Amino acid sequence: MTRYLATLLGFLALLTPFSAYADLVGSSEVNLSVTVAALAACQDGIDNDSDLLIDYPDDTGCSSATDTTETVESSGGGGGGGGGGGGGGGG
């Protein structure tokens, strides 16, 4: 049973984005340490900013796969609009 558990944990470590380490103590105890690596927002497979675009390169808010936010950064204030011209008439 212990050998099966160690084999299963090793297999899972290859398939998932976390690593697992089992320390087999005696014949009936198992100490388990699990380390989970968090993925950046632009590579986690989730539409974090609700713009219907998912991750780099599809999400325009991602500058790279390691970008931590999918939000488009503002480059500053925009300019104001110009006024309209009047029409002349004559007759």
C-alpha positions as CSV (number, residue, x, y, z in Angstrom):
1,M,0.0,0.0,0.0
2,T,2.8,2.4,0.9
3,R,4.6,1.7,-2.4
4,Y,1.3,2.3,-4.3
5,L,0.8,5.7,-2.5
6,A,4.4,6.8,-3.3
7,T,3.9,5.8,-7.0
8,L,0.6,7.6,-7.2
9,L,2.0,10.8,-5.7
10,G,4.9,10.8,-8.1
11,F,2.6,10.4,-11.0
12,L,0.3,13.2,-9.9
13,A,3.4,15.5,-9.5
14,L,4.1,15.0,-13.2
15,L,0.5,15.9,-14.3
16,T,-0.3,18.9,-12.1
17,P,1.2,22.3,-11.4
18,F,2.3,21.4,-7.9
19,S,5.0,19.1,-6.5
20,A,4.4,16.5,-3.9
21,Y,6.9,14.8,-1.7
22,A,6.1,11.8,0.5
23,D,8.3,10.8,3.4
24,L,7.6,7.2,4.2
25,V,8.2,6.5,7.9
26,G,8.0,2.9,9.0
27,S,5.4,0.8,7.3
28,S,2.2,2.6,8.2
29,E,3.0,6.3,8.5
30,V,3.2,8.8,5.6
31,N,4.3,12.4,6.0
32,L,3.3,14.4,3.0
33,S,4.5,17.9,1.9
34,V,2.7,19.7,-0.9
35,T,4.0,22.9,-2.6
36,V,1.6,24.7,-5.0
37,A,2.9,27.1,-7.5
38,A,0.6,29.9,-8.3
39,L,0.2,30.8,-12.0
40,A,0.4,34.4,-13.2
41,A,-3.0,35.9,-14.2
42,C,-2.0,35.9,-17.9
43,Q,-1.3,32.1,-18.0
44,D,-3.9,30.7,-15.5
45,G,-6.6,29.8,-18.1
46,I,-9.1,32.2,-16.4
47,D,-10.7,35.4,-17.8
48,N,-9.6,37.5,-14.7
49,D,-10.8,40.8,-16.0
50,S,-14.1,39.7,-17.5
51,D,-13.4,41.0,-21.0
52,L,-14.1,37.6,-22.7
53,L,-10.4,37.2,-23.6
54,I,-8.3,34.6,-21.8
55,D,-4.6,34.9,-21.2
56,Y,-1.6,35.9,-23.3
57,P,-1.5,36.4,-26.2
58,D,-5.3,36.7,-26.7
59,D,-6.0,39.1,-23.8
60,T,-4.9,42.6,-24.8
61,G,-4.2,43.4,-21.1
62,C,-1.4,40.8,-21.0
63,S,2.0,42.0,-22.1
64,S,3.5,38.5,-21.6
65,A,2.5,35.1,-20.1
66,T,4.1,36.1,-16.8
67,D,2.1,39.4,-16.5
68,T,0.3,39.4,-13.1
69,T,-2.7,41.3,-14.3
70,E,-5.0,41.1,-17.4
71,T,-6.1,44.7,-17.0
72,V,-5.2,47.2,-19.7
73,E,-3.1,50.0,-18.0
74,S,-4.3,53.5,-18.7
75,S,-1.7,55.7,-20.5
76,G,-3.1,58.9,-19.0
77,G,-6.0,61.2,-19.6
78,G,-7.5,61.7,-23.0
79,G,-7.9,65.0,-24.7
80,G,-11.2,66.9,-24.8
81,G,-13.4,67.0,-27.8
82,G,-13.6,70.1,-30.0
83,G,-16.7,72.2,-30.4
84,G,-18.8,72.1,-33.5
85,G,-18.9,74.8,-36.0
86,G,-21.9,77.0,-36.7
87,G,-23.6,77.1,-40.0
88,G,-24.1,80.3,-42.0
89,G,-27.1,81.0,-43.9
90,G,-28.1,83.7,-46.1
91,G,-30.7,84.5,-48.3
